[in-house]
Amino acid sequence: IKYNEASSQFWNAVHNTLSGDGTAADNLADLEATLTKLKDRGW
């Protein structure tokens, strides 16, 4: 995983939460799943 990719995913999760698009818990769960997939690809 590249830093930029992980940072972008984190930014999106925070932005979605602050914009009212989902709850913090839901967005962080999605972020965790995404980062886990990225890690499995050879982080």
PQR file with spaces between the fields and no chain letter, atoms N, CA, C, O and H, PARSE charges and radii, in Angstrom:
ATOM       1  N    ILE     1       0.850   -1.192    0.000 -0.4000 1.5000
ATOM       2  CA   ILE     1       0.000    0.000    0.000 -0.0000 2.0000
ATOM       3  C    ILE     1       0.885    1.240    0.000  0.5500 1.7000
ATOM       4  O    ILE     1       1.924    1.288    0.658 -0.5500 1.4000
ATOM       5  N    LYS     2       0.462    2.197   -0.723 -0.4000 1.5000
ATOM       6  CA   LYS     2       1.187    3.451   -0.747 -0.0000 2.0000
ATOM       7  C    LYS     2       0.567    4.412    0.258  0.5500 1.7000
ATOM       8  O    LYS     2      -0.635    4.372    0.517 -0.5500 1.4000
ATOM       9  H    LYS     2      -0.383    2.159   -1.257  0.4000 1.0000
ATOM      10  N    TYR     3       1.390    5.255    0.805 -0.4000 1.5000
ATOM      11  CA   TYR     3       0.915    6.231    1.788 -0.0000 2.0000
ATOM      12  C    TYR     3      -0.229    7.061    1.220  0.5500 1.7000
ATOM      13  O    TYR     3      -1.234    7.285    1.895 -0.5500 1.4000
ATOM      14  H    TYR     3       2.367    5.288    0.595  0.4000 1.0000
ATOM      15  N    ASN     4      -0.076    7.517   -0.022 -0.4000 1.5000
ATOM      16  CA   ASN     4      -1.100    8.375   -0.620 -0.0000 2.0000
ATOM      17  C    ASN     4      -2.450    7.677   -0.708  0.5500 1.7000
ATOM      18  O    ASN     4      -3.489    8.296   -0.480 -0.5500 1.4000
ATOM      19  H    ASN     4       0.740    7.335   -0.570  0.4000 1.0000
ATOM      20  N    GLU     5      -2.434    6.412   -1.033 -0.4000 1.5000
ATOM      21  CA   GLU     5      -3.681    5.662   -1.157 -0.0000 2.0000
ATOM      22  C    GLU     5      -4.370    5.521    0.202  0.5500 1.7000
ATOM      23  O    GLU     5      -5.580    5.720    0.314 -0.5500 1.4000
ATOM      24  H    GLU     5      -1.590    5.910   -1.218  0.4000 1.0000
ATOM      25  N    ALA     6      -3.598    5.179    1.224 -0.4000 1.5000
ATOM      26  CA   ALA     6      -4.159    5.038    2.569 -0.0000 2.0000
ATOM      27  C    ALA     6      -4.647    6.388    3.089  0.5500 1.7000
ATOM      28  O    ALA     6      -5.711    6.472    3.703 -0.5500 1.4000
ATOM      29  H    ALA     6      -2.615    5.017    1.133  0.4000 1.0000
ATOM      30  N    SER     7      -3.879    7.432    2.848 -0.4000 1.5000
ATOM      31  CA   SER     7      -4.252    8.767    3.294 -0.0000 2.0000
ATOM      32  C    SER     7      -5.548    9.222    2.629  0.5500 1.7000
ATOM      33  O    SER     7      -6.405    9.824    3.276 -0.5500 1.4000
ATOM      34  H    SER     7      -3.015    7.365    2.349  0.4000 1.0000
ATOM      35  N    SER     8      -5.685    8.937    1.359 -0.4000 1.5000
ATOM      36  CA   SER     8      -6.896    9.301    0.627 -0.0000 2.0000
ATOM      37  C    SER     8      -8.120    8.585    1.180  0.5500 1.7000
ATOM      38  O    SER     8      -9.186    9.184    1.324 -0.5500 1.4000
ATOM      39  H    SER     8      -4.989    8.448    0.834  0.4000 1.0000
ATOM      40  N    GLN     9      -7.965    7.315    1.486 -0.4000 1.5000
ATOM      41  CA   GLN     9      -9.073    6.550    2.045 -0.0000 2.0000
ATOM      42  C    GLN     9      -9.468    7.090    3.423  0.5500 1.7000
ATOM      43  O    GLN     9     -10.653    7.169    3.748 -0.5500 1.4000
ATOM      44  H    GLN     9      -7.099    6.829    1.369  0.4000 1.0000
ATOM      45  N    PHE    10      -8.479    7.458    4.219 -0.4000 1.5000
ATOM      46  CA   PHE    10      -8.750    8.037    5.537 -0.0000 2.0000
ATOM      47  C    PHE    10      -9.488    9.364    5.388  0.5500 1.7000
ATOM      48  O    PHE    10     -10.478    9.619    6.073 -0.5500 1.4000
ATOM      49  H    PHE    10      -7.517    7.394    3.955  0.4000 1.0000
ATOM      50  N    TRP    11      -8.990   10.203    4.481 -0.4000 1.5000
ATOM      51  CA   TRP    11      -9.621   11.506    4.245 -0.0000 2.0000
ATOM      52  C    TRP    11     -11.074   11.325    3.835  0.5500 1.7000
ATOM      53  O    TRP    11     -11.952   12.030    4.332 -0.5500 1.4000
ATOM      54  H    TRP    11      -8.185    9.996    3.925  0.4000 1.0000
ATOM      55  N    ASN    12     -11.331   10.391    2.937 -0.4000 1.5000
ATOM      56  CA   ASN    12     -12.702   10.146    2.481 -0.0000 2.0000
ATOM      57  C    ASN    12     -13.610    9.723    3.633  0.5500 1.7000
ATOM      58  O    ASN    12     -14.751   10.176    3.723 -0.5500 1.4000
ATOM      59  H    ASN    12     -10.617    9.818    2.534  0.4000 1.0000
ATOM      60  N    ALA    13     -13.113    8.866    4.504 -0.4000 1.5000
ATOM      61  CA   ALA    13     -13.916    8.402    5.638 -0.0000 2.0000
ATOM      62  C    ALA    13     -14.264    9.563    6.567  0.5500 1.7000
ATOM      63  O    ALA    13     -15.405    9.684    7.013 -0.5500 1.4000
ATOM      64  H    ALA    13     -12.186    8.498    4.430  0.4000 1.0000
ATOM      65  N    VAL    14     -13.295   10.405    6.855 -0.4000 1.5000
ATOM      66  CA   VAL    14     -13.538   11.561    7.727 -0.0000 2.0000
ATOM      67  C    VAL    14     -14.481   12.550    7.042  0.5500 1.7000
ATOM      68  O    VAL    14     -15.420   13.050    7.662 -0.5500 1.4000
ATOM      69  H    VAL    14     -12.368   10.307    6.493  0.4000 1.0000
ATOM      70  N    HIS    15     -14.233   12.823    5.783 -0.4000 1.5000
ATOM      71  CA   HIS    15     -15.077   13.755    5.031 -0.0000 2.0000
ATOM      72  C    HIS    15     -16.527   13.275    4.993  0.5500 1.7000
ATOM      73  O    HIS    15     -17.452   14.057    5.212 -0.5500 1.4000
ATOM      74  H    HIS    15     -13.471   12.417    5.279  0.4000 1.0000
ATOM      75  N    ASN    16     -16.717   11.993    4.715 -0.4000 1.5000
ATOM      76  CA   ASN    16     -18.074   11.447    4.672 -0.0000 2.0000
ATOM      77  C    ASN    16     -18.772   11.607    6.017  0.5500 1.7000
ATOM      78  O    ASN    16     -19.951   11.956    6.074 -0.5500 1.4000
ATOM      79  H    ASN    16     -15.965   11.358    4.537  0.4000 1.0000
ATOM      80  N    THR    17     -18.048   11.354    7.085 -0.4000 1.5000
ATOM      81  CA   THR    17     -18.629   11.484    8.424 -0.0000 2.0000
ATOM      82  C    THR    17     -19.019   12.929    8.712  0.5500 1.7000
ATOM      83  O    THR    17     -20.127   13.195    9.179 -0.5500 1.4000
ATOM      84  H    THR    17     -17.090   11.070    7.039  0.4000 1.0000
ATOM      85  N    LEU    18     -18.117   13.856    8.436 -0.4000 1.5000
ATOM      86  CA   LEU    18     -18.394   15.265    8.713 -0.0000 2.0000
ATOM      87  C    LEU    18     -19.475   15.829    7.796  0.5500 1.7000
ATOM      88  O    LEU    18     -20.151   16.795    8.150 -0.5500 1.4000
ATOM      89  H    LEU    18     -17.218   13.640    8.056  0.4000 1.0000
ATOM      90  N    SER    19     -19.638   15.230    6.626 -0.4000 1.5000
ATOM      91  CA   SER    19     -20.665   15.676    5.678 -0.0000 2.0000
ATOM      92  C    SER    19     -22.024   15.059    5.967  0.5500 1.7000
ATOM      93  O    SER    19     -23.011   15.379    5.305 -0.5500 1.4000
ATOM      94  H    SER    19     -19.090   14.445    6.338  0.4000 1.0000
ATOM      95  N    GLY    20     -22.075   14.178    6.951 -0.4000 1.5000
ATOM      96  CA   GLY    20     -23.331   13.537    7.305 -0.0000 2.0000
ATOM      97  C    GLY    20     -23.663   12.336    6.445  0.5500 1.7000
ATOM      98  O    GLY    20     -24.793   11.848    6.455 -0.5500 1.4000
ATOM      99  H    GLY    20     -21.273   13.918    7.489  0.4000 1.0000
ATOM     100  N    ASP    21     -22.681   11.862    5.705 -0.4000 1.5000
ATOM     101  CA   ASP    21     -22.875   10.693    4.842 -0.0000 2.0000
ATOM     102  C    ASP    21     -22.441    9.445    5.607  0.5500 1.7000
ATOM     103  O    ASP    21     -21.335    8.941    5.411 -0.5500 1.4000
ATOM     104  H    ASP    21     -21.763   12.258    5.697  0.4000 1.0000
ATOM     105  N    GLY    22     -23.308    8.959    6.468 -0.4000 1.5000
ATOM     106  CA   GLY    22     -22.994    7.796    7.290 -0.0000 2.0000
ATOM     107  C    GLY    22     -22.498    8.207    8.661  0.5500 1.7000
ATOM     108  O    GLY    22     -22.174    9.370    8.900 -0.5500 1.4000
ATOM     109  H    GLY    22     -24.206    9.368    6.627  0.4000 1.0000
ATOM     110  N    THR    23     -22.446    7.242    9.550 -0.4000 1.5000
ATOM     111  CA   THR    23     -21.965    7.500   10.906 -0.0000 2.0000
ATOM     112  C    THR    23     -20.458    7.283   10.957  0.5500 1.7000
ATOM     113  O    THR    23     -19.871    6.661   10.071 -0.5500 1.4000
ATOM     114  H    THR    23     -22.710    6.297    9.355  0.4000 1.0000
ATOM     115  N    ALA    24     -19.854    7.801   12.000 -0.4000 1.5000
ATOM     116  CA   ALA    24     -18.421    7.600   12.177 -0.0000 2.0000
ATOM     117  C    ALA    24     -18.103    6.113   12.275  0.5500 1.7000
ATOM     118  O    ALA    24     -17.136    5.638   11.681 -0.5500 1.4000
ATOM     119  H    ALA    24     -20.331    8.306   12.720  0.4000 1.0000
ATOM     120  N    ALA    25     -18.918    5.386   13.025 -0.4000 1.5000
ATOM     121  CA   ALA    25     -18.676    3.947   13.195 -0.0000 2.0000
ATOM     122  C    ALA    25     -18.751    3.214   11.860  0.5500 1.7000
ATOM     123  O    ALA    25     -17.911    2.364   11.567 -0.5500 1.4000
ATOM     124  H    ALA    25     -19.704    5.772   13.508  0.4000 1.0000
ATOM     125  N    ASP    26     -19.753    3.544   11.055 -0.4000 1.5000
ATOM     126  CA   ASP    26     -19.893    2.883    9.754 -0.0000 2.0000
ATOM     127  C    ASP    26     -18.741    3.234    8.821  0.5500 1.7000
ATOM     128  O    ASP    26     -18.187    2.365    8.148 -0.5500 1.4000
ATOM     129  H    ASP    26     -20.435    4.235   11.294  0.4000 1.0000
ATOM     130  N    ASN    27     -18.387    4.513    8.788 -0.4000 1.5000
ATOM     131  CA   ASN    27     -17.316    4.941    7.893 -0.0000 2.0000
ATOM     132  C    ASN    27     -15.965    4.376    8.320  0.5500 1.7000
ATOM     133  O    ASN    27     -15.143    4.031    7.471 -0.5500 1.4000
ATOM     134  H    ASN    27     -18.837    5.220    9.335  0.4000 1.0000
ATOM     135  N    LEU    28     -15.732    4.279    9.621 -0.4000 1.5000
ATOM     136  CA   LEU    28     -14.475    3.694   10.086 -0.0000 2.0000
ATOM     137  C    LEU    28     -14.432    2.190    9.834  0.5500 1.7000
ATOM     138  O    LEU    28     -13.370    1.634    9.554 -0.5500 1.4000
ATOM     139  H    LEU    28     -16.401    4.560   10.310  0.4000 1.0000
ATOM     140  N    ALA    29     -15.573    1.541    9.932 -0.4000 1.5000
ATOM     141  CA   ALA    29     -15.622    0.110    9.615 -0.0000 2.0000
ATOM     142  C    ALA    29     -15.316   -0.109    8.137  0.5500 1.7000
ATOM     143  O    ALA    29     -14.593   -1.039    7.778 -0.5500 1.4000
ATOM     144  H    ALA    29     -16.435    1.993   10.160  0.4000 1.0000
ATOM     145  N    ASP    30     -15.866    0.747    7.284 -0.4000 1.5000
ATOM     146  CA   ASP    30     -15.570    0.659    5.849 -0.0000 2.0000
ATOM     147  C    ASP    30     -14.091    0.931    5.590  0.5500 1.7000
ATOM     148  O    ASP    30     -13.459    0.253    4.780 -0.5500 1.4000
ATOM     149  H    ASP    30     -16.454    1.502    7.576  0.4000 1.0000
ATOM     150  N    LEU    31     -13.550    1.923    6.281 -0.4000 1.5000
ATOM     151  CA   LEU    31     -12.129    2.246    6.127 -0.0000 2.0000
ATOM     152  C    LEU    31     -11.266    1.065    6.544  0.5500 1.7000
ATOM     153  O    LEU    31     -10.308    0.718    5.853 -0.5500 1.4000
ATOM     154  H    LEU    31     -14.064    2.474    6.939  0.4000 1.0000
ATOM     155  N    GLU    32     -11.597    0.454    7.659 -0.4000 1.5000
ATOM     156  CA   GLU    32     -10.834   -0.704    8.125 -0.0000 2.0000
ATOM     157  C    GLU    32     -10.857   -1.824    7.091  0.5500 1.7000
ATOM     158  O    GLU    32      -9.828   -2.442    6.818 -0.5500 1.4000
ATOM     159  H    GLU    32     -12.375    0.737    8.221  0.4000 1.0000
ATOM     160  N    ALA    33     -12.013   -2.080    6.525 -0.4000 1.5000
ATOM     161  CA   ALA    33     -12.132   -3.136    5.512 -0.0000 2.0000
ATOM     162  C    ALA    33     -11.294   -2.803    4.284  0.5500 1.7000
ATOM     163  O    ALA    33     -10.621   -3.672    3.730 -0.5500 1.4000
ATOM     164  H    ALA    33     -12.849   -1.578    6.747  0.4000 1.0000
ATOM     165  N    THR    34     -11.338   -1.550    3.863 -0.4000 1.5000
ATOM     166  CA   THR    34     -10.567   -1.129    2.691 -0.0000 2.0000
ATOM     167  C    THR    34      -9.071   -1.246    2.950  0.5500 1.7000
ATOM     168  O    THR    34      -8.332   -1.750    2.105 -0.5500 1.4000
ATOM     169  H    THR    34     -11.885   -0.844    4.312  0.4000 1.0000
ATOM     170  N    LEU    35      -8.621   -0.782    4.115 -0.4000 1.5000
ATOM     171  CA   LEU    35      -7.191   -0.852    4.428 -0.0000 2.0000
ATOM     172  C    LEU    35      -6.726   -2.297    4.582  0.5500 1.7000
ATOM     173  O    LEU    35      -5.592   -2.626    4.237 -0.5500 1.4000
ATOM     174  H    LEU    35      -9.222   -0.373    4.801  0.4000 1.0000
ATOM     175  N    THR    36      -7.590   -3.149    5.094 -0.4000 1.5000
ATOM     176  CA   THR    36      -7.247   -4.567    5.213 -0.0000 2.0000
ATOM     177  C    THR    36      -7.052   -5.182    3.834  0.5500 1.7000
ATOM     178  O    THR    36      -6.123   -5.962    3.622 -0.5500 1.4000
ATOM     179  H    THR    36      -8.512   -2.882    5.374  0.4000 1.0000
ATOM     180  N    LYS    37      -7.928   -4.829    2.900 -0.4000 1.5000
ATOM     181  CA   LYS    37      -7.783   -5.328    1.525 -0.0000 2.0000
ATOM     182  C    LYS    37      -6.484   -4.831    0.907  0.5500 1.7000
ATOM     183  O    LYS    37      -5.782   -5.584    0.233 -0.5500 1.4000
ATOM     184  H    LYS    37      -8.682   -4.196    3.072  0.4000 1.0000
ATOM     185  N    LEU    38      -6.167   -3.555    1.141 -0.4000 1.5000
ATOM     186  CA   LEU    38      -4.928   -3.001    0.604 -0.0000 2.0000
ATOM     187  C    LEU    38      -3.718   -3.694    1.225  0.5500 1.7000
ATOM     188  O    LEU    38      -2.731   -3.972    0.545 -0.5500 1.4000
ATOM     189  H    LEU    38      -6.738   -2.944    1.689  0.4000 1.0000
ATOM     190  N    LYS    39      -3.807   -3.965    2.511 -0.4000 1.5000
ATOM     191  CA   LYS    39      -2.707   -4.634    3.211 -0.0000 2.0000
ATOM     192  C    LYS    39      -2.496   -6.037    2.660  0.5500 1.7000
ATOM     193  O    LYS    39      -1.361   -6.480    2.484 -0.5500 1.4000
ATOM     194  H    LYS    39      -4.609   -3.739    3.064  0.4000 1.0000
ATOM     195  N    ASP    40      -3.597   -6.733    2.389 -0.4000 1.5000
ATOM     196  CA   ASP    40      -3.499   -8.089    1.858 -0.0000 2.0000
ATOM     197  C    ASP    40      -2.849   -8.121    0.480  0.5500 1.7000
ATOM     198  O    ASP    40      -2.313   -9.147    0.061 -0.5500 1.4000
ATOM     199  H    ASP    40      -4.519   -6.373    2.532  0.4000 1.0000
ATOM     200  N    ARG    41      -2.900   -6.987   -0.221 -0.4000 1.5000
ATOM     201  CA   ARG    41      -2.276   -6.917   -1.542 -0.0000 2.0000
ATOM     202  C    ARG    41      -0.779   -6.640   -1.457  0.5500 1.7000
ATOM     203  O    ARG    41      -0.115   -6.498   -2.484 -0.5500 1.4000
ATOM     204  H    ARG    41      -3.335   -6.154    0.119  0.4000 1.0000
ATOM     205  N    GLY    42      -0.246   -6.562   -0.249 -0.4000 1.5000
ATOM     206  CA   GLY    42       1.198   -6.403   -0.124 -0.0000 2.0000
ATOM     207  C    GLY    42       1.642   -5.104    0.492  0.5500 1.7000
ATOM     208  O    GLY    42       2.638   -4.521    0.065 -0.5500 1.4000
ATOM     209  H    GLY    42      -0.785   -6.677    0.585  0.4000 1.0000
ATOM     210  N    TRP    43       0.919   -4.641    1.490 -0.4000 1.5000
ATOM     211  CA   TRP    43       1.257   -3.408    2.182 -0.0000 2.0000
ATOM     212  C    TRP    43       2.641   -3.516    2.701  0.5500 1.7000
ATOM     213  O    TRP    43       3.140   -2.580    3.326 -0.5500 1.4000
ATOM     214  H    TRP    43       0.109   -5.115    1.837  0.4000 1.0000
